[in-house]
Amino acid sequence: MRILNILLVFLISGISMANNLDPVKVFNEANVLYEQKNYESAIEKYESIIDKDYEAEAVYFNLGNAYYQLRQVAPSIYNYKKVLQLNPENKAAKTNLKFADKMKLDEFDKKVQLNSNQILHNTIGFFNMNEWAVIAVVSTFLILLSFVIFYFSKNSTVKKVFFTLQIILVVVGIISIASAFSEQNYANSERFAIVFDEEVALKVEPRTSAKNAQIIHEGTEVFIEEETTKWFKVILPNQVTGWIQKEAVKEI
């Protein structure tokens, strides 16, 4: 808990007092309530921080824990997912999410059907957007350094080596820039939501009178493919596609 407190302080530094909220103070108060097993009051405190647009890994993690203690499936899964959205390497959130997932009613035989963005991501996704950008910047610096050495060197062998190195670095730089943009597009296109309604019908068309494609329950994660004013077209893990009212889900 102390580590999470420290993390919160750094993530929400530079707080504006105009909001009449000291997030660190409220966070600590919520933690006390959580330790006292007063989970409902702790949740109110954590949610008040998020309502003021102070998003932090520690807040979502503790909020997920509080909801999990109350056996509230959808909110606990949602908040653990928010943690992993901020920090995909958070091992505690991954572990707790597995426990929360066990409370779900829906089980799917997962079928993998990748679109072009997902295939490209699987190919270059070993680095994220920021890492690819760093590689591009480093490559650019090395290109300039190699050019300087090539330009001022009198040795023909050295010139050949650094000319070849420049070509390689240019290729690496181009690939890095393209990969960074690709990962950014992938992140922007990958939209998921958690079902919050206890039970909801997935419709074959975006209207309440349409036939049901499948009945799903709270906690189920869906992939958002497209949307209208009041409906999301979603894909389930078993690749069943249908329409669900926006008010029944919460986008991650």
C-alpha positions as CSV (number, residue, x, y, z in Angstrom):
1,M,0.0,0.0,0.0
2,R,2.9,2.4,0.7
3,I,4.3,1.9,-2.8
4,L,0.9,2.7,-4.3
5,N,0.7,5.9,-2.2
6,I,4.1,7.0,-3.4
7,L,3.1,6.3,-7.0
8,L,0.0,8.3,-6.7
9,V,1.9,11.3,-5.4
10,F,4.1,11.4,-8.4
11,L,1.3,10.7,-10.9
12,I,-0.9,13.5,-9.7
13,S,1.6,16.1,-8.8
14,G,0.9,19.7,-9.8
15,I,-2.7,19.5,-8.5
16,S,-5.0,22.4,-9.0
17,M,-6.7,23.5,-5.7
18,A,-9.5,25.0,-7.8
19,N,-11.1,21.6,-7.7
20,N,-11.3,21.7,-3.9
21,L,-9.9,18.2,-3.7
22,D,-6.6,17.0,-2.4
23,P,-6.4,13.6,-4.2
24,V,-3.5,12.3,-2.0
25,K,-5.5,13.1,1.2
26,V,-8.7,11.5,-0.2
27,F,-6.7,8.5,-1.4
28,N,-5.2,7.9,2.0
29,E,-8.7,8.3,3.6
30,A,-10.0,5.7,1.2
31,N,-7.2,3.3,2.0
32,V,-8.1,3.6,5.7
33,L,-11.7,2.8,5.0
34,Y,-10.6,-0.1,2.9
35,E,-8.4,-1.5,5.7
36,Q,-11.5,-1.1,8.0
37,K,-13.4,-3.2,5.4
38,N,-15.8,-0.3,4.8
39,Y,-15.6,-1.0,1.1
40,E,-18.6,1.1,0.0
41,S,-17.3,4.2,1.6
42,A,-13.8,3.5,0.2
43,I,-15.3,3.2,-3.3
44,E,-16.9,6.6,-3.0
45,K,-13.6,8.1,-2.1
46,Y,-11.7,6.5,-4.9
47,E,-14.4,7.3,-7.4
48,S,-14.4,11.0,-6.3
49,I,-10.7,11.2,-7.3
50,I,-11.4,9.8,-10.7
51,D,-14.4,12.1,-11.2
52,K,-12.0,15.0,-10.9
53,D,-10.0,13.6,-13.8
54,Y,-7.1,12.4,-11.5
55,E,-6.4,9.1,-13.1
56,A,-3.7,7.0,-11.5
57,E,-2.7,3.3,-11.6
58,A,-2.9,3.1,-7.8
59,V,-6.5,4.5,-7.6
60,Y,-7.9,2.1,-10.2
61,F,-6.1,-0.9,-8.6
62,N,-7.4,-0.2,-5.1
63,L,-10.9,0.6,-6.6
64,G,-10.8,-2.8,-8.4
65,N,-9.9,-4.5,-5.1
66,A,-12.8,-2.8,-3.3
67,Y,-15.3,-3.8,-5.9
68,Y,-13.9,-7.3,-5.9
69,Q,-14.4,-7.6,-2.1
70,L,-18.1,-6.7,-2.7
71,R,-18.2,-9.4,-5.5
72,Q,-19.2,-6.8,-8.0
73,V,-18.0,-8.4,-11.2
74,A,-18.1,-5.7,-13.9
75,P,-16.6,-2.8,-11.9
76,S,-13.7,-4.9,-10.5
77,I,-12.8,-6.2,-14.0
78,Y,-13.2,-2.7,-15.5
79,N,-10.8,-1.1,-13.0
80,Y,-8.2,-3.9,-13.3
81,K,-8.3,-3.4,-17.0
82,K,-7.8,0.4,-16.5
83,V,-4.7,-0.4,-14.5
84,L,-3.3,-2.5,-17.3
85,Q,-4.2,0.1,-19.8
86,L,-2.0,2.5,-17.9
87,N,0.7,-0.1,-17.1
88,P,0.5,-3.4,-19.1
89,E,3.3,-4.8,-16.9
90,N,1.4,-4.5,-13.6
91,K,1.6,-8.1,-12.3
92,A,-0.7,-7.6,-9.3
93,A,-3.5,-6.3,-11.6
94,K,-3.0,-9.3,-13.9
95,T,-3.3,-11.7,-11.0
96,N,-6.3,-10.0,-9.5
97,L,-8.0,-9.8,-12.9
98,K,-7.8,-13.6,-13.2
99,F,-9.6,-14.0,-9.9
100,A,-12.2,-11.4,-10.9
101,D,-12.7,-13.2,-14.3
102,K,-13.7,-16.3,-12.4
103,M,-16.9,-14.5,-11.2
104,K,-18.2,-14.1,-14.7
105,L,-21.1,-16.2,-15.9
106,D,-20.1,-16.1,-19.6
107,E,-17.5,-18.5,-20.9
108,F,-16.5,-18.5,-24.6
109,D,-14.7,-20.8,-26.9
110,K,-12.3,-18.2,-28.1
111,K,-11.8,-18.0,-31.8
112,V,-9.0,-15.9,-33.2
113,Q,-9.8,-13.8,-36.3
114,L,-7.2,-11.1,-36.8
115,N,-7.7,-8.0,-38.9
116,S,-4.9,-6.4,-40.8
117,N,-4.1,-4.0,-37.9
118,Q,-3.9,-6.9,-35.4
119,I,-1.7,-8.9,-37.8
120,L,0.7,-6.0,-38.2
121,H,0.7,-5.4,-34.4
122,N,1.6,-9.0,-33.8
123,T,4.5,-8.5,-36.2
124,I,6.0,-5.3,-34.8
125,G,4.3,-5.1,-31.3
126,F,7.4,-6.4,-29.5
127,F,8.1,-2.6,-29.1
128,N,5.4,-0.1,-28.2
129,M,4.9,3.3,-29.9
130,N,7.2,5.2,-27.6
131,E,10.0,2.6,-27.9
132,W,9.8,2.7,-31.7
133,A,10.0,6.5,-31.5
134,V,13.1,6.3,-29.4
135,I,14.7,4.0,-31.9
136,A,13.9,6.4,-34.7
137,V,15.5,9.3,-32.8
138,V,18.6,7.3,-31.9
139,S,18.9,6.2,-35.6
140,T,18.7,9.8,-36.7
141,F,21.5,10.8,-34.4
142,L,23.7,7.9,-35.5
143,I,23.0,8.8,-39.2
144,L,24.3,12.3,-38.5
145,L,27.3,11.0,-36.6
146,S,28.1,8.5,-39.3
147,F,27.9,11.2,-42.0
148,V,30.3,13.4,-40.1
149,I,32.8,10.6,-39.8
150,F,32.3,9.7,-43.5
151,Y,32.7,13.3,-44.6
152,F,35.9,14.0,-42.7
153,S,37.6,10.7,-42.9
154,K,40.5,10.4,-45.4
155,N,40.6,6.6,-45.3
156,S,38.6,5.0,-48.1
157,T,37.8,1.8,-46.1
158,V,36.4,3.9,-43.2
159,K,34.3,5.9,-45.8
160,K,32.9,2.7,-47.2
161,V,32.0,1.3,-43.8
162,F,30.3,4.5,-42.6
163,F,28.5,5.0,-45.9
164,T,27.1,1.5,-45.6
165,L,26.2,2.1,-42.0
166,Q,24.3,5.3,-43.0
167,I,22.2,3.3,-45.5
168,I,21.4,0.6,-42.8
169,L,20.5,3.3,-40.3
170,V,18.2,5.1,-42.7
171,V,16.3,1.9,-43.3
172,V,16.1,1.3,-39.5
173,G,14.9,4.9,-39.0
174,I,12.2,4.6,-41.7
175,I,11.0,1.2,-40.3
176,S,11.0,2.7,-36.8
177,I,8.9,5.8,-37.8
178,A,6.5,3.7,-39.7
179,S,6.2,1.2,-36.8
180,A,5.6,4.0,-34.3
181,F,2.7,5.4,-36.4
182,S,1.4,1.9,-36.9
183,E,1.3,1.2,-33.2
184,Q,-0.4,4.5,-32.5
185,N,-3.1,3.7,-35.1
186,Y,-3.5,0.3,-33.5
187,A,-3.9,1.7,-30.1
188,N,-6.5,4.2,-31.3
189,S,-8.4,1.5,-33.2
190,E,-8.5,-1.1,-30.4
191,R,-11.6,-0.2,-28.4
192,F,-13.0,-2.5,-25.7
193,A,-15.8,-2.2,-23.3
194,I,-17.1,-4.2,-20.2
195,V,-20.7,-5.2,-19.9
196,F,-22.2,-3.6,-16.8
197,D,-25.8,-4.8,-17.1
198,E,-26.5,-8.0,-15.2
199,E,-27.9,-9.5,-18.4
200,V,-28.3,-8.0,-21.8
201,A,-29.2,-9.2,-25.3
202,L,-26.9,-8.8,-28.2
203,K,-29.0,-7.8,-31.1
204,V,-28.6,-8.6,-34.8
205,E,-29.5,-5.0,-35.7
206,P,-29.3,-1.7,-33.8
207,R,-32.9,-1.7,-32.5
208,T,-34.6,-3.1,-29.4
209,S,-37.1,-5.1,-31.5
210,A,-34.4,-6.9,-33.4
211,K,-33.7,-10.6,-32.9
212,N,-31.2,-11.6,-30.2
213,A,-27.8,-12.8,-31.4
214,Q,-26.8,-13.9,-27.9
215,I,-27.5,-13.2,-24.3
216,I,-24.4,-12.0,-22.4
217,H,-23.8,-11.1,-18.7
218,E,-21.9,-8.5,-16.6
219,G,-18.2,-8.6,-16.7
220,T,-17.9,-9.8,-20.4
221,E,-15.4,-7.9,-22.4
222,V,-16.5,-6.9,-26.0
223,F,-14.5,-5.4,-28.9
224,I,-16.1,-2.3,-30.3
225,E,-16.2,-2.4,-34.1
226,E,-18.4,0.6,-34.9
227,E,-21.1,2.7,-33.3
228,T,-24.2,4.8,-33.8
229,T,-25.7,7.4,-31.5
230,K,-27.1,4.8,-29.0
231,W,-25.6,1.5,-30.1
232,F,-22.2,-0.2,-30.3
233,K,-21.6,-3.0,-32.9
234,V,-19.4,-5.4,-30.9
235,I,-17.5,-8.7,-31.3
236,L,-17.5,-11.3,-28.6
237,P,-14.5,-13.5,-27.8
238,N,-16.2,-16.3,-29.8
239,Q,-16.4,-13.9,-32.8
240,V,-20.2,-13.6,-32.5
241,T,-21.1,-10.1,-33.8
242,G,-24.1,-8.0,-32.7
243,W,-25.4,-4.7,-31.4
244,I,-25.6,-3.6,-27.8
245,Q,-26.9,-0.4,-26.3
246,K,-24.2,1.9,-25.1
247,E,-25.8,2.4,-21.7
248,A,-25.3,-1.4,-21.0
249,V,-21.5,-1.2,-21.3
250,K,-18.6,1.0,-20.1
251,E,-15.7,1.6,-22.5
252,I,-12.3,1.0,-21.1
